[in-house]
Amino acid sequence: MRRPEPIWEANYAADRRQHRHCCVSCNRIVQLGERVVMCRIIKGTKVACADRPHVPKASETTRDVMRVWGLERQKACGWSVPELA
């Protein structure tokens, strides 16, 4: 079986959710139909609305950080993750 992608892009939909997600880079509530980057973490899902620097004056974007979070979750779930070695 193939390992899933650590992050993915989607149009945000909160059809059955009791709450909405906030963007991890700008802390704004993500609106329905907005194009977002998503990743699964150990206790849920994180959402980002843009490829902004995660920390001011840093070279890593939020997408890069979310990719690492997704890979860490996959490793915790038992997948072989050579990118974290």
PyMOL Python script that loads the backbone (N, CA, C, O; Angstrom):
from pymol import cmd

cmd.read_pdbstr("""\
ATOM      1  N   MET A   1       0.841  -1.184   0.000  1.00  0.00           N
ATOM      2  CA  MET A   1       0.000   0.000   0.000  1.00  0.00           C
ATOM      3  C   MET A   1       0.887   1.249   0.000  1.00  0.00           C
ATOM      4  O   MET A   1       1.906   1.305   0.689  1.00  0.00           O
ATOM      5  N   ARG A   2       0.485   2.222  -0.769  1.00  0.00           N
ATOM      6  CA  ARG A   2       1.244   3.449  -0.921  1.00  0.00           C
ATOM      7  C   ARG A   2       0.997   4.402   0.242  1.00  0.00           C
ATOM      8  O   ARG A   2      -0.125   4.507   0.737  1.00  0.00           O
ATOM      9  N   ARG A   3       2.046   5.095   0.676  1.00  0.00           N
ATOM     10  CA  ARG A   3       1.910   6.073   1.754  1.00  0.00           C
ATOM     11  C   ARG A   3       1.160   7.298   1.242  1.00  0.00           C
ATOM     12  O   ARG A   3       1.453   7.761   0.140  1.00  0.00           O
ATOM     13  N   PRO A   4       0.201   7.845   2.000  1.00  0.00           N
ATOM     14  CA  PRO A   4      -0.525   9.030   1.551  1.00  0.00           C
ATOM     15  C   PRO A   4       0.373  10.274   1.573  1.00  0.00           C
ATOM     16  O   PRO A   4       1.433  10.277   2.198  1.00  0.00           O
ATOM     17  N   GLU A   5      -0.061  11.304   0.897  1.00  0.00           N
ATOM     18  CA  GLU A   5       0.680  12.564   0.894  1.00  0.00           C
ATOM     19  C   GLU A   5       0.578  13.216   2.277  1.00  0.00           C
ATOM     20  O   GLU A   5      -0.469  13.112   2.917  1.00  0.00           O
ATOM     21  N   PRO A   6       1.633  13.885   2.754  1.00  0.00           N
ATOM     22  CA  PRO A   6       1.578  14.523   4.069  1.00  0.00           C
ATOM     23  C   PRO A   6       0.706  15.782   4.078  1.00  0.00           C
ATOM     24  O   PRO A   6       0.112  16.117   5.103  1.00  0.00           O
ATOM     25  N   ILE A   7       0.627  16.483   2.931  1.00  0.00           N
ATOM     26  CA  ILE A   7      -0.248  17.663   2.819  1.00  0.00           C
ATOM     27  C   ILE A   7      -1.020  17.563   1.513  1.00  0.00           C
ATOM     28  O   ILE A   7      -0.616  16.847   0.597  1.00  0.00           O
ATOM     29  N   TRP A   8      -2.122  18.277   1.433  1.00  0.00           N
ATOM     30  CA  TRP A   8      -2.899  18.305   0.197  1.00  0.00           C
ATOM     31  C   TRP A   8      -3.646  19.628   0.109  1.00  0.00           C
ATOM     32  O   TRP A   8      -3.902  20.287   1.116  1.00  0.00           O
ATOM     33  N   GLU A   9      -3.989  20.000  -1.123  1.00  0.00           N
ATOM     34  CA  GLU A   9      -4.777  21.211  -1.365  1.00  0.00           C
ATOM     35  C   GLU A   9      -6.222  20.818  -1.578  1.00  0.00           C
ATOM     36  O   GLU A   9      -6.522  19.776  -2.159  1.00  0.00           O
ATOM     37  N   ALA A  10      -7.112  21.668  -1.098  1.00  0.00           N
ATOM     38  CA  ALA A  10      -8.540  21.385  -1.225  1.00  0.00           C
ATOM     39  C   ALA A  10      -9.326  22.688  -1.145  1.00  0.00           C
ATOM     40  O   ALA A  10      -8.821  23.706  -0.673  1.00  0.00           O
ATOM     41  N   ASN A  11     -10.567  22.636  -1.613  1.00  0.00           N
ATOM     42  CA  ASN A  11     -11.501  23.727  -1.369  1.00  0.00           C
ATOM     43  C   ASN A  11     -12.146  23.433  -0.026  1.00  0.00           C
ATOM     44  O   ASN A  11     -12.727  22.365   0.167  1.00  0.00           O
ATOM     45  N   TYR A  12     -12.046  24.384   0.909  1.00  0.00           N
ATOM     46  CA  TYR A  12     -12.517  24.150   2.269  1.00  0.00           C
ATOM     47  C   TYR A  12     -14.032  23.961   2.296  1.00  0.00           C
ATOM     48  O   TYR A  12     -14.777  24.755   1.722  1.00  0.00           O
ATOM     49  N   ALA A  13     -14.475  22.908   2.966  1.00  0.00           N
ATOM     50  CA  ALA A  13     -15.906  22.629   3.134  1.00  0.00           C
ATOM     51  C   ALA A  13     -16.133  22.193   4.571  1.00  0.00           C
ATOM     52  O   ALA A  13     -15.463  21.285   5.063  1.00  0.00           O
ATOM     53  N   ALA A  14     -17.067  22.833   5.238  1.00  0.00           N
ATOM     54  CA  ALA A  14     -17.370  22.509   6.628  1.00  0.00           C
ATOM     55  C   ALA A  14     -18.795  21.995   6.733  1.00  0.00           C
ATOM     56  O   ALA A  14     -19.532  22.387   7.637  1.00  0.00           O
ATOM     57  N   ASP A  15     -19.184  21.129   5.824  1.00  0.00           N
ATOM     58  CA  ASP A  15     -20.564  20.664   5.749  1.00  0.00           C
ATOM     59  C   ASP A  15     -21.053  20.033   7.051  1.00  0.00           C
ATOM     60  O   ASP A  15     -22.129  20.372   7.544  1.00  0.00           O
ATOM     61  N   ARG A  16     -20.257  19.112   7.606  1.00  0.00           N
ATOM     62  CA  ARG A  16     -20.719  18.372   8.780  1.00  0.00           C
ATOM     63  C   ARG A  16     -19.969  18.760  10.055  1.00  0.00           C
ATOM     64  O   ARG A  16     -20.124  18.103  11.084  1.00  0.00           O
ATOM     65  N   ARG A  17     -19.166  19.808   9.998  1.00  0.00           N
ATOM     66  CA  ARG A  17     -18.370  20.185  11.164  1.00  0.00           C
ATOM     67  C   ARG A  17     -19.164  21.080  12.100  1.00  0.00           C
ATOM     68  O   ARG A  17     -19.995  21.877  11.667  1.00  0.00           O
ATOM     69  N   GLN A  18     -18.895  20.936  13.378  1.00  0.00           N
ATOM     70  CA  GLN A  18     -19.521  21.798  14.376  1.00  0.00           C
ATOM     71  C   GLN A  18     -18.807  23.146  14.452  1.00  0.00           C
ATOM     72  O   GLN A  18     -19.396  24.135  14.888  1.00  0.00           O
ATOM     73  N   HIS A  19     -17.559  23.189  14.035  1.00  0.00           N
ATOM     74  CA  HIS A  19     -16.785  24.421  14.095  1.00  0.00           C
ATOM     75  C   HIS A  19     -16.013  24.600  12.783  1.00  0.00           C
ATOM     76  O   HIS A  19     -15.963  23.692  11.953  1.00  0.00           O
ATOM     77  N   ARG A  20     -15.430  25.747  12.612  1.00  0.00           N
ATOM     78  CA  ARG A  20     -14.610  26.027  11.437  1.00  0.00           C
ATOM     79  C   ARG A  20     -13.145  26.072  11.854  1.00  0.00           C
ATOM     80  O   ARG A  20     -12.826  26.290  13.023  1.00  0.00           O
ATOM     81  N   HIS A  21     -12.270  25.865  10.895  1.00  0.00           N
ATOM     82  CA  HIS A  21     -10.839  25.919  11.170  1.00  0.00           C
ATOM     83  C   HIS A  21     -10.305  27.341  11.024  1.00  0.00           C
ATOM     84  O   HIS A  21     -10.848  28.148  10.270  1.00  0.00           O
ATOM     85  N   CYS A  22      -9.240  27.630  11.752  1.00  0.00           N
ATOM     86  CA  CYS A  22      -8.512  28.883  11.590  1.00  0.00           C
ATOM     87  C   CYS A  22      -7.215  28.598  10.858  1.00  0.00           C
ATOM     88  O   CYS A  22      -6.622  27.532  11.028  1.00  0.00           O
ATOM     89  N   CYS A  23      -6.776  29.535  10.053  1.00  0.00           N
ATOM     90  CA  CYS A  23      -5.512  29.398   9.334  1.00  0.00           C
ATOM     91  C   CYS A  23      -4.367  29.450  10.340  1.00  0.00           C
ATOM     92  O   CYS A  23      -4.364  30.293  11.237  1.00  0.00           O
ATOM     93  N   VAL A  24      -3.394  28.550  10.191  1.00  0.00           N
ATOM     94  CA  VAL A  24      -2.276  28.526  11.131  1.00  0.00           C
ATOM     95  C   VAL A  24      -1.287  29.663  10.884  1.00  0.00           C
ATOM     96  O   VAL A  24      -0.480  29.968  11.762  1.00  0.00           O
ATOM     97  N   SER A  25      -1.329  30.301   9.706  1.00  0.00           N
ATOM     98  CA  SER A  25      -0.389  31.386   9.445  1.00  0.00           C
ATOM     99  C   SER A  25      -0.952  32.764   9.781  1.00  0.00           C
ATOM    100  O   SER A  25      -0.213  33.621  10.266  1.00  0.00           O
ATOM    101  N   CYS A  26      -2.233  32.998   9.538  1.00  0.00           N
ATOM    102  CA  CYS A  26      -2.792  34.332   9.811  1.00  0.00           C
ATOM    103  C   CYS A  26      -3.885  34.323  10.880  1.00  0.00           C
ATOM    104  O   CYS A  26      -4.394  35.383  11.243  1.00  0.00           O
ATOM    105  N   ASN A  27      -4.253  33.148  11.390  1.00  0.00           N
ATOM    106  CA  ASN A  27      -5.236  32.986  12.468  1.00  0.00           C
ATOM    107  C   ASN A  27      -6.637  33.492  12.086  1.00  0.00           C
ATOM    108  O   ASN A  27      -7.435  33.826  12.962  1.00  0.00           O
ATOM    109  N   ARG A  28      -6.927  33.548  10.799  1.00  0.00           N
ATOM    110  CA  ARG A  28      -8.231  33.980  10.297  1.00  0.00           C
ATOM    111  C   ARG A  28      -9.111  32.755  10.103  1.00  0.00           C
ATOM    112  O   ARG A  28      -8.607  31.692   9.740  1.00  0.00           O
ATOM    113  N   ILE A  29     -10.403  32.877  10.335  1.00  0.00           N
ATOM    114  CA  ILE A  29     -11.322  31.762  10.113  1.00  0.00           C
ATOM    115  C   ILE A  29     -11.434  31.516   8.614  1.00  0.00           C
ATOM    116  O   ILE A  29     -11.703  32.437   7.843  1.00  0.00           O
ATOM    117  N   VAL A  30     -11.226  30.277   8.211  1.00  0.00           N
ATOM    118  CA  VAL A  30     -11.267  29.903   6.798  1.00  0.00           C
ATOM    119  C   VAL A  30     -12.726  29.815   6.357  1.00  0.00           C
ATOM    120  O   VAL A  30     -13.552  29.195   7.025  1.00  0.00           O
ATOM    121  N   GLN A  31     -13.030  30.445   5.222  1.00  0.00           N
ATOM    122  CA  GLN A  31     -14.398  30.489   4.716  1.00  0.00           C
ATOM    123  C   GLN A  31     -14.682  29.311   3.787  1.00  0.00           C
ATOM    124  O   GLN A  31     -13.762  28.746   3.196  1.00  0.00           O
ATOM    125  N   LEU A  32     -15.947  28.944   3.660  1.00  0.00           N
ATOM    126  CA  LEU A  32     -16.354  27.862   2.772  1.00  0.00           C
ATOM    127  C   LEU A  32     -15.938  28.143   1.340  1.00  0.00           C
ATOM    128  O   LEU A  32     -16.082  29.265   0.854  1.00  0.00           O
ATOM    129  N   GLY A  33     -15.419  27.119   0.659  1.00  0.00           N
ATOM    130  CA  GLY A  33     -15.025  27.245  -0.736  1.00  0.00           C
ATOM    131  C   GLY A  33     -13.649  27.837  -0.962  1.00  0.00           C
ATOM    132  O   GLY A  33     -13.183  27.901  -2.100  1.00  0.00           O
ATOM    133  N   GLU A  34     -12.991  28.273   0.103  1.00  0.00           N
ATOM    134  CA  GLU A  34     -11.657  28.856  -0.039  1.00  0.00           C
ATOM    135  C   GLU A  34     -10.624  27.766  -0.315  1.00  0.00           C
ATOM    136  O   GLU A  34     -10.711  26.676   0.251  1.00  0.00           O
ATOM    137  N   ARG A  35      -9.659  28.044  -1.168  1.00  0.00           N
ATOM    138  CA  ARG A  35      -8.589  27.089  -1.487  1.00  0.00           C
ATOM    139  C   ARG A  35      -7.578  27.101  -0.340  1.00  0.00           C
ATOM    140  O   ARG A  35      -7.034  28.150   0.005  1.00  0.00           O
ATOM    141  N   VAL A  36      -7.333  25.932   0.245  1.00  0.00           N
ATOM    142  CA  VAL A  36      -6.450  25.828   1.410  1.00  0.00           C
ATOM    143  C   VAL A  36      -5.476  24.663   1.251  1.00  0.00           C
ATOM    144  O   VAL A  36      -5.661  23.786   0.407  1.00  0.00           O
ATOM    145  N   VAL A  37      -4.447  24.677   2.075  1.00  0.00           N
ATOM    146  CA  VAL A  37      -3.517  23.564   2.218  1.00  0.00           C
ATOM    147  C   VAL A  37      -3.861  22.900   3.540  1.00  0.00           C
ATOM    148  O   VAL A  37      -3.993  23.582   4.557  1.00  0.00           O
ATOM    149  N   MET A  38      -4.010  21.564   3.542  1.00  0.00           N
ATOM    150  CA  MET A  38      -4.401  20.846   4.754  1.00  0.00           C
ATOM    151  C   MET A  38      -3.378  19.771   5.090  1.00  0.00           C
ATOM    152  O   MET A  38      -2.713  19.237   4.203  1.00  0.00           O
ATOM    153  N   CYS A  39      -3.257  19.455   6.371  1.00  0.00           N
ATOM    154  CA  CYS A  39      -2.425  18.332   6.805  1.00  0.00           C
ATOM    155  C   CYS A  39      -3.045  17.713   8.046  1.00  0.00           C
ATOM    156  O   CYS A  39      -3.677  18.394   8.854  1.00  0.00           O
ATOM    157  N   ARG A  40      -2.853  16.429   8.177  1.00  0.00           N
ATOM    158  CA  ARG A  40      -3.304  15.732   9.372  1.00  0.00           C
ATOM    159  C   ARG A  40      -2.177  15.754  10.382  1.00  0.00           C
ATOM    160  O   ARG A  40      -1.017  15.502  10.055  1.00  0.00           O
ATOM    161  N   ILE A  41      -2.541  16.061  11.622  1.00  0.00           N
ATOM    162  CA  ILE A  41      -1.596  15.966  12.727  1.00  0.00           C
ATOM    163  C   ILE A  41      -2.104  14.875  13.657  1.00  0.00           C
ATOM    164  O   ILE A  41      -3.148  14.278  13.396  1.00  0.00           O
ATOM    165  N   ILE A  42      -1.394  14.613  14.717  1.00  0.00           N
ATOM    166  CA  ILE A  42      -1.768  13.496  15.584  1.00  0.00           C
ATOM    167  C   ILE A  42      -3.157  13.681  16.188  1.00  0.00           C
ATOM    168  O   ILE A  42      -3.886  12.701  16.341  1.00  0.00           O
ATOM    169  N   LYS A  43      -3.542  14.901  16.532  1.00  0.00           N
ATOM    170  CA  LYS A  43      -4.846  15.127  17.159  1.00  0.00           C
ATOM    171  C   LYS A  43      -5.781  15.958  16.286  1.00  0.00           C
ATOM    172  O   LYS A  43      -6.494  16.813  16.812  1.00  0.00           O
ATOM    173  N   GLY A  44      -5.805  15.738  14.985  1.00  0.00           N
ATOM    174  CA  GLY A  44      -6.748  16.473  14.152  1.00  0.00           C
ATOM    175  C   GLY A  44      -6.197  16.874  12.808  1.00  0.00           C
ATOM    176  O   GLY A  44      -5.367  16.175  12.226  1.00  0.00           O
ATOM    177  N   THR A  45      -6.673  18.026  12.310  1.00  0.00           N
ATOM    178  CA  THR A  45      -6.295  18.533  11.001  1.00  0.00           C
ATOM    179  C   THR A  45      -5.941  19.998  11.123  1.00  0.00           C
ATOM    180  O   THR A  45      -6.607  20.740  11.844  1.00  0.00           O
ATOM    181  N   LYS A  46      -4.892  20.425  10.420  1.00  0.00           N
ATOM    182  CA  LYS A  46      -4.503  21.835  10.374  1.00  0.00           C
ATOM    183  C   LYS A  46      -4.775  22.374   8.979  1.00  0.00           C
ATOM    184  O   LYS A  46      -4.704  21.642   7.992  1.00  0.00           O
ATOM    185  N   VAL A  47      -5.089  23.673   8.909  1.00  0.00           N
ATOM    186  CA  VAL A  47      -5.448  24.319   7.655  1.00  0.00           C
ATOM    187  C   VAL A  47      -4.642  25.612   7.518  1.00  0.00           C
ATOM    188  O   VAL A  47      -4.480  26.345   8.494  1.00  0.00           O
ATOM    189  N   ALA A  48      -4.141  25.896   6.323  1.00  0.00           N
ATOM    190  CA  ALA A  48      -3.470  27.166   6.033  1.00  0.00           C
ATOM    191  C   ALA A  48      -4.030  27.734   4.741  1.00  0.00           C
ATOM    192  O   ALA A  48      -4.354  26.992   3.814  1.00  0.00           O
ATOM    193  N   CYS A  49      -4.142  29.046   4.688  1.00  0.00           N
ATOM    194  CA  CYS A  49      -4.748  29.674   3.513  1.00  0.00           C
ATOM    195  C   CYS A  49      -3.723  30.154   2.499  1.00  0.00           C
ATOM    196  O   CYS A  49      -4.103  30.476   1.373  1.00  0.00           O
ATOM    197  N   ALA A  50      -2.444  30.218   2.841  1.00  0.00           N
ATOM    198  CA  ALA A  50      -1.464  30.771   1.908  1.00  0.00           C
ATOM    199  C   ALA A  50      -0.061  30.244   2.198  1.00  0.00           C
ATOM    200  O   ALA A  50       0.201  29.655   3.247  1.00  0.00           O
ATOM    201  N   ASP A  51       0.830  30.474   1.238  1.00  0.00           N
ATOM    202  CA  ASP A  51       2.242  30.122   1.396  1.00  0.00           C
ATOM    203  C   ASP A  51       2.999  31.322   1.958  1.00  0.00           C
ATOM    204  O   ASP A  51       3.835  31.912   1.274  1.00  0.00           O
ATOM    205  N   ARG A  52       2.709  31.674   3.184  1.00  0.00           N
ATOM    206  CA  ARG A  52       3.372  32.797   3.838  1.00  0.00           C
ATOM    207  C   ARG A  52       4.511  32.274   4.703  1.00  0.00           C
ATOM    208  O   ARG A  52       4.515  31.098   5.067  1.00  0.00           O
ATOM    209  N   PRO A  53       5.476  33.124   5.038  1.00  0.00           N
ATOM    210  CA  PRO A  53       6.510  32.686   5.983  1.00  0.00           C
ATOM    211  C   PRO A  53       5.844  32.297   7.309  1.00  0.00           C
ATOM    212  O   PRO A  53       4.991  33.025   7.819  1.00  0.00           O
ATOM    213  N   HIS A  54       6.238  31.153   7.857  1.00  0.00           N
ATOM    214  CA  HIS A  54       5.605  30.682   9.091  1.00  0.00           C
ATOM    215  C   HIS A  54       5.996  31.565  10.270  1.00  0.00           C
ATOM    216  O   HIS A  54       5.178  31.844  11.146  1.00  0.00           O
ATOM    217  N   VAL A  55       7.248  32.000  10.284  1.00  0.00           N
ATOM    218  CA  VAL A  55       7.753  32.927  11.295  1.00  0.00           C
ATOM    219  C   VAL A  55       8.338  34.109  10.532  1.00  0.00           C
ATOM    220  O   VAL A  55       9.028  33.899   9.534  1.00  0.00           O
ATOM    221  N   PRO A  56       8.086  35.355  10.969  1.00  0.00           N
ATOM    222  CA  PRO A  56       8.647  36.494  10.234  1.00  0.00           C
ATOM    223  C   PRO A  56      10.158  36.366  10.064  1.00  0.00           C
ATOM    224  O   PRO A  56      10.861  35.938  10.980  1.00  0.00           O
ATOM    225  N   LYS A  57      10.643  36.737   8.899  1.00  0.00           N
ATOM    226  CA  LYS A  57      12.069  36.710   8.537  1.00  0.00           C
ATOM    227  C   LYS A  57      12.648  35.302   8.516  1.00  0.00           C
ATOM    228  O   LYS A  57      13.853  35.130   8.704  1.00  0.00           O
ATOM    229  N   ALA A  58      11.816  34.297   8.290  1.00  0.00           N
ATOM    230  CA  ALA A  58      12.288  32.908   8.180  1.00  0.00           C
ATOM    231  C   ALA A  58      12.112  32.448   6.734  1.00  0.00           C
ATOM    232  O   ALA A  58      11.250  32.942   6.008  1.00  0.00           O
ATOM    233  N   SER A  59      12.941  31.499   6.339  1.00  0.00           N
ATOM    234  CA  SER A  59      12.855  31.020   4.956  1.00  0.00           C
ATOM    235  C   SER A  59      11.763  29.958   4.778  1.00  0.00           C
ATOM    236  O   SER A  59      11.322  29.725   3.653  1.00  0.00           O
ATOM    237  N   GLU A  60      11.319  29.312   5.858  1.00  0.00           N
ATOM    238  CA  GLU A  60      10.299  28.264   5.760  1.00  0.00           C
ATOM    239  C   GLU A  60       8.916  28.888   5.635  1.00  0.00           C
ATOM    240  O   GLU A  60       8.562  29.809   6.370  1.00  0.00           O
ATOM    241  N   THR A  61       8.143  28.365   4.689  1.00  0.00           N
ATOM    242  CA  THR A  61       6.757  28.803   4.557  1.00  0.00           C
ATOM    243  C   THR A  61       5.875  27.911   5.429  1.00  0.00           C
ATOM    244  O   THR A  61       6.322  26.886   5.944  1.00  0.00           O
ATOM    245  N   THR A  62       4.629  28.314   5.584  1.00  0.00           N
ATOM    246  CA  THR A  62       3.682  27.501   6.342  1.00  0.00           C
ATOM    247  C   THR A  62       3.502  26.144   5.686  1.00  0.00           C
ATOM    248  O   THR A  62       3.336  25.142   6.383  1.00  0.00           O
ATOM    249  N   ARG A  63       3.530  26.088   4.356  1.00  0.00           N
ATOM    250  CA  ARG A  63       3.413  24.823   3.636  1.00  0.00           C
ATOM    251  C   ARG A  63       4.560  23.879   4.021  1.00  0.00           C
ATOM    252  O   ARG A  63       4.334  22.685   4.214  1.00  0.00           O
ATOM    253  N   ASP A  64       5.789  24.406   4.134  1.00  0.00           N
ATOM    254  CA  ASP A  64       6.943  23.583   4.526  1.00  0.00           C
ATOM    255  C   ASP A  64       6.767  23.013   5.932  1.00  0.00           C
ATOM    256  O   ASP A  64       7.037  21.836   6.169  1.00  0.00           O
ATOM    257  N   VAL A  65       6.317  23.846   6.851  1.00  0.00           N
ATOM    258  CA  VAL A  65       6.120  23.410   8.241  1.00  0.00           C
ATOM    259  C   VAL A  65       5.010  22.372   8.323  1.00  0.00           C
ATOM    260  O   VAL A  65       5.134  21.383   9.045  1.00  0.00           O
ATOM    261  N   MET A  66       3.919  22.595   7.581  1.00  0.00           N
ATOM    262  CA  MET A  66       2.815  21.638   7.600  1.00  0.00           C
ATOM    263  C   MET A  66       3.231  20.301   6.998  1.00  0.00           C
ATOM    264  O   MET A  66       2.750  19.251   7.424  1.00  0.00           O
ATOM    265  N   ARG A  67       4.120  20.335   6.013  1.00  0.00           N
ATOM    266  CA  ARG A  67       4.630  19.083   5.432  1.00  0.00           C
ATOM    267  C   ARG A  67       5.368  18.270   6.490  1.00  0.00           C
ATOM    268  O   ARG A  67       5.210  17.052   6.561  1.00  0.00           O
ATOM    269  N   VAL A  68       6.174  18.940   7.310  1.00  0.00           N
ATOM    270  CA  VAL A  68       6.890  18.250   8.394  1.00  0.00           C
ATOM    271  C   VAL A  68       5.889  17.688   9.407  1.00  0.00           C
ATOM    272  O   VAL A  68       6.051  16.558   9.870  1.00  0.00           O
ATOM    273  N   TRP A  69       4.860  18.461   9.756  1.00  0.00           N
ATOM    274  CA  TRP A  69       3.841  17.965  10.689  1.00  0.00           C
ATOM    275  C   TRP A  69       3.161  16.725  10.135  1.00  0.00           C
ATOM    276  O   TRP A  69       2.942  15.756  10.861  1.00  0.00           O
ATOM    277  N   GLY A  70       2.825  16.753   8.849  1.00  0.00           N
ATOM    278  CA  GLY A  70       2.182  15.601   8.211  1.00  0.00           C
ATOM    279  C   GLY A  70       3.088  14.379   8.206  1.00  0.00           C
ATOM    280  O   GLY A  70       2.630  13.262   8.443  1.00  0.00           O
ATOM    281  N   LEU A  71       4.378  14.591   7.934  1.00  0.00           N
ATOM    282  CA  LEU A  71       5.329  13.480   7.940  1.00  0.00           C
ATOM    283  C   LEU A  71       5.504  12.904   9.347  1.00  0.00           C
ATOM    284  O   LEU A  71       5.627  11.690   9.511  1.00  0.00           O
ATOM    285  N   GLU A  72       5.514  13.781  10.367  1.00  0.00           N
ATOM    286  CA  GLU A  72       5.623  13.296  11.746  1.00  0.00           C
ATOM    287  C   GLU A  72       4.415  12.444  12.116  1.00  0.00           C
ATOM    288  O   GLU A  72       4.560  11.439  12.812  1.00  0.00           O
ATOM    289  N   ARG A  73       3.225  12.832  11.660  1.00  0.00           N
ATOM    290  CA  ARG A  73       2.039  12.027  11.942  1.00  0.00           C
ATOM    291  C   ARG A  73       2.130  10.672  11.258  1.00  0.00           C
ATOM    292  O   ARG A  73       1.787   9.649  11.852  1.00  0.00           O
ATOM    293  N   GLN A  74       2.592  10.661  10.008  1.00  0.00           N
ATOM    294  CA  GLN A  74       2.724   9.397   9.298  1.00  0.00           C
ATOM    295  C   GLN A  74       3.717   8.478   9.997  1.00  0.00           C
ATOM    296  O   GLN A  74       3.497   7.270  10.081  1.00  0.00           O
ATOM    297  N   LYS A  75       4.805   9.047  10.496  1.00  0.00           N
ATOM    298  CA  LYS A  75       5.783   8.244  11.217  1.00  0.00           C
ATOM    299  C   LYS A  75       5.171   7.681  12.496  1.00  0.00           C
ATOM    300  O   LYS A  75       5.415   6.526  12.844  1.00  0.00           O
ATOM    301  N   ALA A  76       4.370   8.496  13.204  1.00  0.00           N
ATOM    302  CA  ALA A  76       3.704   8.035  14.431  1.00  0.00           C
ATOM    303  C   ALA A  76       2.694   6.934  14.135  1.00  0.00           C
ATOM    304  O   ALA A  76       2.423   6.093  14.992  1.00  0.00           O
ATOM    305  N   CYS A  77       2.134   6.936  12.922  1.00  0.00           N
ATOM    306  CA  CYS A  77       1.160   5.917  12.533  1.00  0.00           C
ATOM    307  C   CYS A  77       1.817   4.637  12.026  1.00  0.00           C
ATOM    308  O   CYS A  77       1.124   3.671  11.710  1.00  0.00           O
ATOM    309  N   GLY A  78       3.165   4.620  11.946  1.00  0.00           N
ATOM    310  CA  GLY A  78       3.857   3.408  11.552  1.00  0.00           C
ATOM    311  C   GLY A  78       4.360   3.362  10.123  1.00  0.00           C
ATOM    312  O   GLY A  78       4.914   2.345   9.707  1.00  0.00           O
ATOM    313  N   TRP A  79       4.184   4.438   9.353  1.00  0.00           N
ATOM    314  CA  TRP A  79       4.675   4.477   7.984  1.00  0.00           C
ATOM    315  C   TRP A  79       6.187   4.665   7.991  1.00  0.00           C
ATOM    316  O   TRP A  79       6.730   5.257   8.923  1.00  0.00           O
ATOM    317  N   SER A  80       6.863   4.175   6.976  1.00  0.00           N
ATOM    318  CA  SER A  80       8.284   4.423   6.780  1.00  0.00           C
ATOM    319  C   SER A  80       8.435   5.817   6.167  1.00  0.00           C
ATOM    320  O   SER A  80       7.920   6.079   5.079  1.00  0.00           O
ATOM    321  N   VAL A  81       9.143   6.711   6.867  1.00  0.00           N
ATOM    322  CA  VAL A  81       9.266   8.097   6.414  1.00  0.00           C
ATOM    323  C   VAL A  81      10.748   8.449   6.284  1.00  0.00           C
ATOM    324  O   VAL A  81      11.343   8.973   7.226  1.00  0.00           O
ATOM    325  N   PRO A  82      11.354   8.164   5.115  1.00  0.00           N
ATOM    326  CA  PRO A  82      12.779   8.457   4.954  1.00  0.00           C
ATOM    327  C   PRO A  82      13.108   9.950   4.965  1.00  0.00           C
ATOM    328  O   PRO A  82      14.257  10.311   5.218  1.00  0.00           O
ATOM    329  N   GLU A  83      12.130  10.836   4.697  1.00  0.00           N
ATOM    330  CA  GLU A  83      12.377  12.270   4.686  1.00  0.00           C
ATOM    331  C   GLU A  83      12.743  12.817   6.064  1.00  0.00           C
ATOM    332  O   GLU A  83      13.380  13.865   6.162  1.00  0.00           O
ATOM    333  N   LEU A  84      12.347  12.116   7.130  1.00  0.00           N
ATOM    334  CA  LEU A  84      12.642  12.568   8.493  1.00  0.00           C
ATOM    335  C   LEU A  84      13.905  11.938   9.075  1.00  0.00           C
ATOM    336  O   LEU A  84      14.268  12.228  10.215  1.00  0.00           O
ATOM    337  N   ALA A  85      14.571  11.092   8.317  1.00  0.00           N
ATOM    338  CA  ALA A  85      15.756  10.406   8.835  1.00  0.00           C
ATOM    339  C   ALA A  85      16.941  11.327   8.970  1.00  0.00           C
ATOM    340  O   ALA A  85      18.013  10.895   9.394  1.00  0.00           O
TER     341      ALA A  85
END
""", "prot")
cmd.dss("prot")
cmd.show_as("cartoon", "prot")
cmd.util.cbc("prot")
cmd.orient("prot")
